[in-house]
């Protein structure tokens, strides 16, 4: 097993990174490795700071975003930190390389009018698929859960007595998201329709399934989200993750505690949640400019 494969196994099994993160790290390390080979054939353990800087200059000329640039450098730094830990190298060639500074873009979110249009004006059919699709949209907005978390909910994860839904987030961390009695009533109605459609009930089965009983998959949910939101918003961005941004922004705009929102979202640090306070600040600035006669 080569060094790259050992590193990828490490972040997968020990660090328990998400599949998306592992994919990004794989692409980034491959990109760096190919550049090094073309530049002179030096092995990855033999890379010097000068080669890393040359690679960064090359990346800057490709027109990638500052965010992607920073992620690629982080991937390579993590790789060499692993090699140092394993005793393969004695010093990291990335140590003297400085991370670029850039402004984080504010998360995009749906307005209250767009959310109201989705649930009040869009028609969902009365059958199993209609109830399923509407509940998917509703849970995205009402809980802020990730797409990967939603599609992996099992029937047993919905606790009607404790009024919460258990989800498994990044690095297999589990958390309970509180839901209201009204939400549980909607879920119960869907579960009954699900049982009638499939003709069976398996508590270990997935909550959201296709018409043939198989678990829904990410691309399918993304298409459903775009389909229904196209009638509720003119925004080009209609991905499921935008619901997560919307949940956080609407909660904070309505006075929710930052730490509480952090726990519900399953963020590892408060810094990840604080980005949504900027949306709150932007809203305040907008109201100020509109209302103050001399703003």
N, C-alpha and C positions, 0 to 999 in steps of 0.2 A: 504493500500500500504506500503510495507516494505521500509527500508532505501535505499537499493540498487536500487529498482525500482524508488524511488523518485530522486535519483542521476542520473539515466539514462535518466529520463524524463527531468531533468534539462539540461544535456548536449545536449540533442536532440532538445528541444524546445527553451531554452533560449540561450545556447551557440552556438547552430546550428552546432554541429560537423557533419562531414561527416559520412555516414553509415559505412564505413570501420573503422573509429576511434571509433565509438560507439560499433561496434562488438569487437574490440580489448579491450576496457575498460570493456565490459561485461565479456569477458573471463578472464581478469586479476583480476577483483574484485571477480569473482567466484572462481578462483584458490586460492586467498588469504583467502577467507571466508572458503573454505573447509579445508585448512591447519590449520586455527585457531580452527575450530571445532574438528578436529582430535587431535590437541595438548592439549585440555583441556576443550573445550566447552565454552570458554569465548565469550561474545557477541562482535560484531564489535565495538560498542561504548566503550566497556570496555578494548579494546586492549591497551597494554603498549609498549613502545619502545623495550623492550626485545623480545616480540613476533614478532615484525617487523623484528628485526635483525635475529631471528631464521629462519624466512621465507626466508630472503635473503641468508642465509647460505644454506638452502635447495635448493633454485633456482640455486645457484652457482654450486651445485653438480649434477644438471641435465644436464649440458653441453650446456645450451642455450647460444646464442651469447650475447656479451656485449650490443649490441643494444637492443635486446629483454629484457634483464635484466633491462636496464635503463628505457625502456618503461613501464614495469610492475610496477616498483617503482613509476614512474610518475603517473600512473593510481591510485595507492593506495593513493598517496599524494593528488591528486585531489579529491578523495572520502572524505578524512578526512578534507580537506579544506572546502568542501561542508557541512559536518556535523558541523564544527565549525561555519560556516556562519548561519546555521539553529538553532544554540543554543543547539544542541544535545550533544556536548562535549565542554569542557572548554579549552582543550589543545590538539594539534595534536600529536599523538604518533610517527609521522614520522619526527618531527621537528629536532631531533638530528641525523637523519640518513643522511649520506653523499652519494651523487650520485657518482657512479663509473666513473673514467675517461677512455675514450677509443678513439681510432683514427677512425674518420669517414672514411669509404672506399670511394675511388674516384668513382664518377658515371661512369658507363660503357656506351659507346656510339658507334655509327656506324661511320666508316671512310667514307671519301668522295667517295672512290672507291666502297664501299658497297652500298651507296645511289645511285650512278650512275648506278650500276649494277641492282638495283631494278627498277629504272624508265626507263632505256635504254635497258636492256636485258630481263627482265621478260615480258612474254606475258599476257596481260589482254584481255579478249574477247571484241568484239565491241558492245555487247548488254548492257542492263541495268545493270546487275550485274557486268560486267567488268568495266564499267564506275564508278559504285559506289565503287567498291573495290579499284580502282586506286586513286580515289579522297580521300578515307579514308586514305590511306597511305600517299598521298601527303599533306593533311591537317595536319596530325600528324607531319610531318617533317617541313612544311613551317610555322606552327604557334606555335608548342610546346604545344598545348592544351592537357589537360588530357583526358583519355578515357571517364570518366563520363560526361565531358563537350561536347565531340564530339557527343556522342549518343543522347544527349538531345537538340541538335541544331534543331530549327524549321525553316521552309522556310522563315518566316518573320524576322528571326535573321540575314539573309544575306542582307546587305544594299549595293546595287550596286552603288548608288549615292555617299555615303560617303566612299565607299570602305573599309568596315570592317565587321567583323562577331561578333555578340554579344554572349557571352557565360556566363553561370552561374557556378561559381567556388565553392570552399569550403565556407561553412556557407552562402550559397545563395548570395555571392557577385558577382555582374555582372561587366563585363569589355568588352571593344570593342578591338578586335585584328585586326590591319590593314592588309590588303591583297592587292596584286598587281592587276592591270588590267588583267594580264595574268592568274592569279589564278581565278579571277572572270569569265573569259571566260570559263575556265574548269568547274567551278561550274554551269555556265549557260547551258553548253552542257549536263551535268549530269541531271540537273533539267528538261530539255526538254525530255531526255530519260526516266526519271522517270514518267513524265506526260503521255508520249506515252504508257508506260508499264502499268500504273495503270488506264489510261483512265480518270483521273480526276486531279484537282489541288485544294489543300486546303492549303491556306497560313498559317493556324495554325498547319498543319501537320508537322511531323518530317522530317528533310532533308534526313536522312539515314534510309531506310526501307528495309524489306525483300521483297521477290517476291510477297507475299500476301498483302503487304501494311502495315504490322505491324512493329513497331519500332525495329531496331536491338538491340541486348542485348550484355552485356560485353563479355561473353564467346564466342559468335559468332565472334566478332571483334578480340578477341585474337587468335582464330583459323585461321582467315583470315590472320592476321599479320604473324603468324608462317608459314602458307602455302606459301605465296609469298616470305618472307625473306629467307626461306630455300634454295631458288635458287640463292640468292644474297650474302649470308654470310655463313661462316662455324661456326660462333658463336652459342653456345647453347642458349644464351639469345636472344629471338626474341619477347619480350613482347612489347605492345604499349608504355609503359612508357619509354622505351629506346629511342624512337623517341624524347621524351621531353628532355632527357639528351643530345641527339645529337643536337637538335635545339639550346639549350643554349651554348653548347661547340663550335659549328661551328660559332655562332654569335659572341661570345667573341674572338675566335681565329682570326676572320676577323675584329676586331676593334670596335665592337658594344659597346655602353655605357652601363655600368653595371646597372644603374638605369632604362634604357630603357628596358633591358632584364627582369629586375625584374617586371616591369609593364605589359609586354606582358605575362609573365608566371603567373602573378597573385599571386606572393609571398607576404606574409604579412610583411616580413622583408628582409632587404638586406642580412642578414647573410645566408638565405636560397639560395640566388643566388650566393653568393661569393664562394660556394663550387666548382662551375664550373671554377673559375679562377685557381684552383689547376690543372685542366686538361690542361689549357693553359700553366701553369708553367712546367708541366711534358713534354709537347710538346717542349717547349724551351730547356729544359735540354737534351732531346733526340737529337734535331737538333745540339745542342752545342757539344755533345759527338761524333756525326757522322762527324761534319765538322771541329772541331778544331784539329790540328795535335797533340797537347799535352794534350788533354782532358782526 
